[in-house]
Amino acid sequence: MVHINPYTSQPIAIATANESTITTLALSHNIFGDLNMLVKNGFVRTSVIDSLNARGEQAGLPSSQLLRGLVLSAEPWTPQNGLVRLDRAKIYKTFQTQIAAVDS
């Protein structure tokens, strides 16, 4: 999900992590921990943002549409926990504290 704060110039992404991909990335840089720890790791988050922005640039997105931050979650988004993609209000409410931290 992409969150746009009208007071900032670029969006942030809110995403659930793919455990295999994140673990592989972390281990390749000698970063260890469970998924809950890895999604909070600055290097991991920066690497994911850089990868997403590189794809955005390749697709021709203007800089105003590239990500300036990322909330990465270890919790999968399922109908059972209410974090399905279509329920943006629930996702925003669940991650409001982390979004505020990225926005500051």
C-alpha positions as CSV (number, residue, x, y, z in Angstrom):
1,M,0.0,0.0,0.0
2,V,1.2,3.5,-0.7
3,H,0.5,6.3,1.8
4,I,0.6,9.9,0.8
5,N,0.8,12.6,3.4
6,P,-0.3,15.9,1.8
7,Y,2.4,17.8,3.7
8,T,5.3,15.8,2.2
9,S,6.6,15.6,-1.3
10,Q,6.9,11.9,-1.7
11,P,4.9,8.8,-0.7
12,I,5.8,6.0,1.7
13,A,5.1,2.3,1.2
14,I,3.5,0.0,3.8
15,A,4.1,-3.6,2.9
16,T,4.2,-7.1,4.4
17,A,7.7,-8.7,4.0
18,N,8.4,-11.8,2.1
19,E,10.3,-13.9,4.7
20,S,12.4,-15.7,2.2
21,T,13.5,-12.6,0.3
22,I,14.2,-10.5,3.4
23,T,16.1,-13.4,5.1
24,T,18.2,-13.9,2.0
25,L,19.0,-10.2,1.7
26,A,19.9,-10.0,5.4
27,L,22.1,-13.1,5.4
28,S,24.0,-11.9,2.3
29,H,25.0,-8.9,4.4
30,N,25.7,-10.8,7.6
31,I,22.6,-9.5,9.3
32,F,20.9,-12.1,11.5
33,G,17.6,-12.3,13.3
34,D,14.0,-13.4,12.9
35,L,11.7,-11.7,10.5
36,N,10.3,-9.3,13.2
37,M,13.8,-8.0,13.8
38,L,14.8,-7.9,10.1
39,V,11.9,-5.7,9.1
40,K,13.0,-3.1,11.6
41,N,16.7,-3.2,10.4
42,G,17.7,0.1,8.7
43,F,19.9,-1.6,6.1
44,V,17.1,-4.0,5.1
45,R,14.5,-1.3,4.8
46,T,16.9,1.0,2.9
47,S,17.7,-1.9,0.5
48,V,14.0,-2.6,-0.1
49,I,13.3,1.1,-0.7
50,D,16.3,1.4,-3.1
51,S,15.1,-1.7,-5.0
52,L,11.5,-0.4,-5.3
53,N,12.7,3.0,-6.4
54,A,15.0,1.5,-9.0
55,R,12.0,-0.3,-10.5
56,G,10.0,2.9,-10.4
57,E,12.8,4.9,-12.1
58,Q,13.0,2.1,-14.8
59,A,9.3,2.5,-15.3
60,G,9.7,6.2,-15.8
61,L,8.1,7.5,-12.5
62,P,8.9,11.1,-11.7
63,S,10.9,11.7,-8.5
64,S,7.7,12.9,-6.7
65,Q,6.3,9.4,-7.1
66,L,9.4,7.6,-5.8
67,L,9.3,6.4,-2.2
68,R,10.8,8.4,0.7
69,G,10.2,5.8,3.3
70,L,8.9,2.3,4.1
71,V,6.9,0.6,6.9
72,L,7.8,-3.1,6.5
73,S,5.7,-5.6,8.5
74,A,6.4,-9.2,9.4
75,E,2.7,-9.8,9.8
76,P,1.0,-11.2,6.7
77,W,-2.1,-9.3,5.5
78,T,-5.1,-11.6,5.6
79,P,-8.8,-11.3,5.8
80,Q,-8.6,-12.8,9.3
81,N,-6.6,-9.9,10.7
82,G,-8.3,-7.2,8.7
83,L,-5.2,-6.2,6.8
84,V,-6.4,-7.0,3.3
85,R,-5.3,-4.6,0.7
86,L,-8.7,-3.1,0.2
87,D,-9.1,-2.1,3.8
88,R,-6.7,0.9,3.7
89,A,-8.2,2.5,6.8
90,K,-7.4,-0.6,8.9
91,I,-3.9,-0.8,7.5
92,Y,-3.3,2.9,8.2
93,K,-4.7,2.6,11.8
94,T,-2.6,-0.5,12.5
95,F,0.6,1.2,11.4
96,Q,-0.2,4.8,12.3
97,T,2.7,5.1,14.8
98,Q,5.3,3.8,12.3
99,I,3.9,6.0,9.5
100,A,4.2,9.0,11.8
101,A,7.8,8.0,12.5
102,V,8.6,7.9,8.8
103,D,6.8,11.1,8.2
104,S,8.8,13.0,10.8
